[in-house]
Amino acid sequence: MKGAVLKSVTIRDIKLHVIALPLVELLKTSFGAEPYKSAILVEVVASDGLTGWGETAVKTKPSYGAETILTALHITRDFLIPKLVGQTLDTPTQVPERFKSVRGNHHARAGVEASIWDLMAKMNDMRLADYFAQHLPPGNAPRESVPVGVSIGIQDSLDGQIALIKKRLEEGYRRIKLKIAPGWDLELARAVRRHFPDIMLMLDANSAYTLADADHLRQLDQFDLLMIEQPLAYDDIYEHSLLQQQLQTPFCLDESICSAHDWRIALELGAGEILNLKPTRVGGYSESLKIYKLCVERGSPLWIGGMLETGIGRAANLSFAALPGVTLPSDISATDRYFDRDITEPPFVLQPDSTLRLPAGAGIGLEVQRDRLAEAEARWRAHNPFPPLF
């Protein structure tokens, strides 16, 4: 179908749904944990009534990023939606140009843009993964299943940590990512390697260290790690390049990379060898495609990270992770890893080879369950301490 003329779409309406979903277990990182999964779900309606969905993956607090539910609501409602309603688009890659007068706010932009990707894939009767491939050079046809790993938060004890790793391995996950922080790193890695000497293991610091910790972090080289993710400040590239020179274990950058331009700088400086690409962090899938092409060009190992997304965001990320230039297992775990009951059907189920299969339907390939969506919206209204903005 490469080279086919793709259909355009006219946007009739965009609706926002603020939700709270209970988590099966909290994911504690170096900057804490939240009691539930919060998000803004974006529902875009075309002139013919066809609907697309996107997810603005933000937290209630400015922890991972600067945006929150309330700031994203404000930016989306008052600045982004007016730039699209009533407009005709030939491709979702036109959305960033429409948003160019709105600086920053990548998560808000990404949620709206994702809904357009889903809508236009459905408009063209294509799976989202195949629609992504239409925007790439030949040779980027998606895989039918995606290798995935699992991220495990900081536990109360080493025994609890080891038990949870054992549980995830028994479930079938083959790549384990552990959250670390000062005081919860060397002994953790040592204990894990003692119990599981051969597993594919990586550590994620979420910006918890400084250059002064170089001698300490160098001791992690002995544990045969796949990577150390974002050891230094969330907005740093330069000091990562200085620290990377002192360690053998490759660095993976996450929070520092908000655009293809950032990743090109990081590669030139030697600040990291691997990229955790979170499409929501870089403003959406249009920018993600630019980063993807740069990684393929430079031979950079690439994987897709997660923000505890519902099935809406999870399906879109999985579709992107199916592209062949995504070379490492991605943080897109099965549905039951996070939610007892998601707002979409069918659920994602881990396969015996530690993969998730792509949904078969057009767009994200899942159906939003309206009754569950209403429950999640009611839960948000019942528990959030802030006045509504809409």
N, C-alpha and C positions, 0 to 999 in steps of 0.2 A: 504493500500500500504506500510505500515511500514515494513521494512525489505527487500523491493525489491531492486534489484541491480540497482543502478542509473548510468546513462550514463556519460562518461567523455567528455571533450571538448578540442580541440586544437585551440589555439588562432592564427588567421591569421593577424589581424590588430587591432589597437586601435586608434580612432580618437577623437580629442578634439574640442568642440564647445563653444566658450565664448559668453555669451548672456547678454543682458540687457532687462528686461521687465518692462513696466510701472506698478506701483502699484495703486490700486484703492484709497488707502489712505496710508500716511506714518505712520510707527510705530515708535514713538519716545520713547526712553528709557533713562536711566540715562547717557548713553554715546552717545546720539544723534540719528540721523536718516539719512538714505541714500535715494537719490532721486529715485532710481529704484532697482529692484531685479536683482542682478548680480549672475552669477554662471558659472561654467564650466560643461558642459554636456559631459559625457564620452560615446562614442559609440564603443563597442567591437564587432568585427566580427570574427565568427568562421570559421574553414577551409571549412565548407560546405555552408558558406554565411549567416547563421543565425546570427541575431544581438541582442545584449543586451544593455541596457542603465543604466547609473548611474549618480548621480549628486554630484558634489563637491560644497557644499554649503558654499561659502566664500564671504566675502565682499571686497569692494575696499580698505578699511582701516583696520588696525589691531586693531579692537575695541572689538568685542565679544571674538575673539581669536587672536593669533599671526599671523595666515596665512592671505594672501590676494590673490586676483586673480593672481597677477603676481608671487608671490612665489609659489603658487600651480601649476601654469603652468610650471614653471621651474622644480620643483621636479617631477611632473608627467611625463613631456616629457623626461627629461634627466636621471631620475633614476628609475622610476616605470615601465613605459611602456617597456623598454628594458628587464626587468626581466620576462615579461610575453609573449611577442610576440614570436611565434614559439613553445611555451611550451604547454604540455598537462596536464590538471588538472582533478582529479577525484572528487573534491569537492571544493567549494569556501573557505572552511576553511583552504585550503593549501596556500591561497594567503598571509596571514600574515607571514608565514615562508619564502616565496619568498622575502618579503619586509624587513626582519629582519635587514639587514645592513643599512636601512634608518631610522634614529632615528626621533621621533616626527612626524611633518607634518601629523597629524591624519586626517585632512579634505581631503587632497590630497589622502591619502591612502584609505579613506572611499569611495570616489567617484569612484575610479577604482574598488575596491572590489565589490561595489554595482552593477556595470555593469556585473561582473562575476556571481553574484547571479541571476540577471535577465536572463542572457544568459543560465545558466545551469538549471534554472527552466523551461525555454522554451524548452531546449533540452530534458528534461524529461516530457514535456507536463503537467506541474503542475503549479498551481497558486503559487506565491511566498510565500504566507502565509503557504500553505501546504508543500512547500519545506523547509521553516524554521522548521516546526514541525518535518520533517524527521531527523533533526539534534538535536532533544530533546528527552528525555525519553517519553515513552507512557503516555497518559493522557494530552497531550498538543495540541490537535487538535484545530485549530483556530475557532473563532466565525465568523459568516457571516456579522456582523455589529459591529462597534466600537464606544463606547461612546466618544464624543469629547467635548471640550470646546473652548473658544475663548480668545485670548490675546488682550488687549486694551492698547494702548500706552498713554503716558502723553499728556493731552490736554491743551489748553490755559486757560481754566477756569473750575470751578466746574460745572457750568451749562452745559458746553459743554461735560464734562465727564459724567454727569448724563444722558444727552440726548443720548450719544452714547451707554451707557450701556442699556438704554431702547430699543434702536434700535436692539441691539444684542439679547436681551431677546425676543423681538417680532419676530425676525428671527427664534427663536427656541433653541438658546444655553442656556444650563442650568448651566454650570459652567463658571464663569467669572474670568479671571486673569487680574489684573491691575498692570501696571508698577508704581513703586514709586521711590522717591529720597528725600534726605533731603529737607524739606520745602514743600513737596508734598506727605504727608503720613497720619498723624493723622487726619487732617481736611478732607482729601479725604475719608478715611475709615469712619469717622463719618457721612459725608454727604451721602455716599452710603448706609450705614446701616439705616439711617433715611428714605431714599426713598425705599430701597429694603431690608427689615429686614431679609428675609428668603432665599435669594439666596445663592448658593454655591460659596463662595468668597475666593480668594487667592491673595496675594500680592507678586510681584517679584521686588527685589531690584537691581538685576544685580551688586552686589558688591559695592553698594554706601555708605555703613556705616562702622564704626569701633567699636571696643569694647568699646570705650568711649561713644558710643550712647546707651549703654545698658538700662539706665533708660528711655530714650526716647522710645526705641523700646518696652520696657515692657508694655507701655500703649496700644500697639496694641492687647494685650491679651483680652481686653474687647469687641472686635468686632467679636468674634466667627468665626475666620478664619480657612479655611481648612489647610492652611500652609503659611509660609513666605519663599520665595525662595531666596537663595543665598544672605543673607544680607551682608556678609563680603567679603574679598578679593577673587578674582577669583582663586587664587592658594592656598587658605588656607583650612585646615581641623581642625587643632588644636584649633584655636581661636573660630571657630564655636562650638566646643564642650564646651568651657567655656561659651559662650553666651547662648547656648541652655539650660544650667542648670538654667539660670536666667529667662527664659520665659516658659509659659505654651504652647503657640502655637508651634506646631511641625515645624522644619525647613525642607525644601527640598533643597538638594544640586544639583547644575547644573554644573557650570564651574569648580568646584574643582575636579570633578570626571572624570578622563580620562582613567580609566581601572577598571577591576574587583578588582584588588589589592587595588586601591584607595578606592573603596566602602567598602571593607572589613575593612580597617583601620578606615574609618568614622564610621562604625557601632560599631566597638570595642570601639572607643573613645566616642561614643554618640554625634557625631557632627551633626547628622540629622537622622530623622526617615524615610524620603521619598526621592525617587530619581526621578529626571527628566533626563531620558536617551535620549540623542540625539546621535543616532548611528554615525553621522559624527564626533562628538566630541571625541568619544572613538576609532576612527580608523576604524569603520565599523561594519558589522553585525556579524562577527565571535566573536569579543570581546563583542558585545552586547548580544550574546547568553550566554557567560560566566557570564555576569552581571545578566542576566535574571535568570539563574539557581541559582545564589547566593541569589537573592531576594526571589525566591520561597523557597529556603532552610531556609532562615532567617525570612520569613514572612514579608518582607519589602514592603510597598506600592510602586508601580511603575507606572509611566506613561511615554509616549513618547512625547518629546518636538519637536518643529519645528524651522526651520531657513528660513521661508518664501519660502519653496521649490516650484519649478514648479511641474507639475503633475508627473514627473519622480520620484523625491525624495519623494513627498507626497504619491504616491502609494506604494512605498517601505516601508516607515514608517508606513503607515496604515496596511500593511501586517504584520509587526512586532507587531503593537499594537493590532492586532486581537488575539494574543496568550493569553491564559487565565491567565497567571501570571501578565499581565498588568492590574492592578486592579483599576486605577483611570482614569477619562476622560483625553484624550490626547490632546495636542495642534496641531491638524491636522484639521483645519477648512475647510469649503467648498471652492471650487475654486473661487466663486464670492466674497469671503471675501478679496481676494488679487488681482485677475487679472480680467480685463474685458474680456480678451481672453488669455487662456493659450496656451502652445505649444503642448499640448496633448488633445486627445479626448478619451472617453467622459469626461465631467467635473464631479467633485464630488459635490453632492447635499446633503444638510443637511436634514435628515429625521425628522418627527415630534417628535420623541423621543430623539432628540439631538445625533443622531448617523450618521455615514457614512457607506455605504455598500461597501464591498469588490468588486473590479472588477472581472468579471467572467473569463476572459481570462488567458492564461498561462503567467507566469512571472508577471510583474507589471500589465498586463491586459489592458494597454492603448496603443494607437497608436500615435507616434510622427508625427506631421503635418510638413512636410518638408518645406512648404512655410512659415509657421510661424517661424520655426527654422531659416531660412535664414533671415527673417526680424529682429529677435532678435539679430542675429550675426551682421547684418549691423548697428543696433542701438548701439551696444557696440562699434563698430569701429568708429562710428560718434561722440560719446560722451565721451569716455574715454580719459584722457589726457596723457596716457603713450604709449611709443613705443611698438609695438608688439614683442612678444618673439618667434614667430613661422611664 
